[in-house]
Amino acid sequence: MKQILKLTFVAMLGGMISLVTYKSFVEEPQAIEATDEKPKFNFTNYSGSPSVPLENLDFVKASKMTVDAVVHVKTVFRSENVYNPWSRYFGVPSQPRQQMGTGSGVIISGDGYIVTNNHVVDNAEEIQISTNDNRSYEATLIGTDPATDLALLKIEEKGLPAIILGDSDNLQIGEWVIAVGNPFNLTSTVTAGIVSAKARNINILDYDPSRDVFPLESFIQTDAAVNPGNSGGALVNGRGELIGINTAIASRTGSYSGYSFAIPVSIVKKVTADIIEFGKVQRAYIGVNISNIDQESREKLDLKVSEGALVRGLMDGGAAASAGLEENDVITRVEGIRVENVTQLQEQVGKFRPGDKINVEVLRNNQYRDFKITLRDRYGNTELKKSNTENLEQVFGATLEPLPDDFRERYRLKGGVKVKELREGKLRSAGLTEGFIITHINKEAVHSPEEVSAMLRNKKGGVLVEGVHKNGRPDYFGFGL
């Protein structure tokens, strides 16, 4: 009997020790204390309007104007093949794994255009839309812009309850806002908070020059509760007008913990209008290297301001240089809108297209001066281009010629084309040089310049170029379309 009691006591003691150990080292605390650790930013997909005075604020009215315009977005996509151990013996092929994702979207026109986040529909094979009144539609992907994380969808329907587009430029810090999402295909959900900050760059979007992706982040930060499944949902002001697309949260747990971020509607308007009209975003550049103003630069340059975008350098022949801007100028306004930092300058310039003329206020030697700048694209052009009718020579910046017979014999090649001239464009940006011999594009052999043009004209996504240098060294380069 004593032996049994002793064994029982030992077992209970061991169990208590194990439980304490588990509580101390495994179970996460429910309350997260303040820390200097930088929070992890997570996308929130699931797998001239003045502010409204507080006494006139009506959440009920604003919600009614919004909820029917927010939809549920369900996507189907396929991941890598699932290994089948019997395929080796019975010839059964490996099957791609079908996966699903969900998010939210916002109807921006009565004839079926819906805006959402790019990361909600990225790589989707099927996109299904469910409206707040439980109607379902197959959606067509009209276009995407990874640089801003926006995507435009279209469903075939008329008379839809479109949201009213507001003005994010006039949004005030401390102003009440409402976040609306439809994450679980039930009905739209509403939360409220205030604008905590504007022009936030949280470095969540991928920088990928090979695909011509240069992120434009200028988020509205709010404390409205936004949880997984709300990506692509609406952030609206007290008037029920769209002022942002909810995109990300700051969290170490993956769930909302006080900070959420939305793409300003000023960017949404520009991106969606470009995609509808041109099939791609017409991104404009001012042609400057810039930084925020810090104490060191203030003292070194004897600046009387602490806000603005400091010009550190100018692109040769770029828009700013051609207009007369100089190094150490401070850009303080664009089209009359105040610029406090680099992110705000990028947001304001991002609202325009190549060829647009904008008024820019600059502080030079502590004197304000006005300049009119004609914006350009990355390659110095002011013309607007449609996605399927771009001039290949302009975009790729290369003149190709058939491979001379002596080159073919010297390098023992069966085919290929030679880069005769190389200007600013995708090929130079990827690293190609004049004289390079292109032998393959995406593993397919090429034999003439016309063949290269045909292969690249309708290509989307990544491009792999293989070939040899003038010294006979083989090499390869990648870029995106």
Secondary structure, DSSP 8 states (H G I E B T S, - for coil): -HHHHHHHHHHHHHHHHHHHHHHHHTS--SS----SS---EEE-S--------GGG--HHHHHHTTGGGEEEEEEEEEEEEE--TTHHHH----EEEEEEEEEEEEE-STTSEEEEEHHHHTT-SEEEEE-TTS-EEE-EEEEEETTTTEEEEE-S-SS----EE--STT--TT-EEEEEE-TTSSS-EEEEEEEEEEEE----S--BGGGTB-----EEEE-S---TT-TT-EEEETTSEEEEEEEEEE-SSSS-SSEEEEEEHHHHHHHHHHHHHHSS----B--EEEEE--HHHHHHHT-S-S-SEEEEEE-TT-HHHHHT--TT-EEEEETTEE--SHHHHHHHHTTS-TT-EEEEEEEETTEEEEEEEE-B-TTS------TTS--HHHHH-EEEEE--HHHHHHTT-SS-EEEEEE-SSHHHHHT--TT-EEEEETTEE--SHHHHHHHHHT--SEEEEEEE-TTS-EEEEEEE-
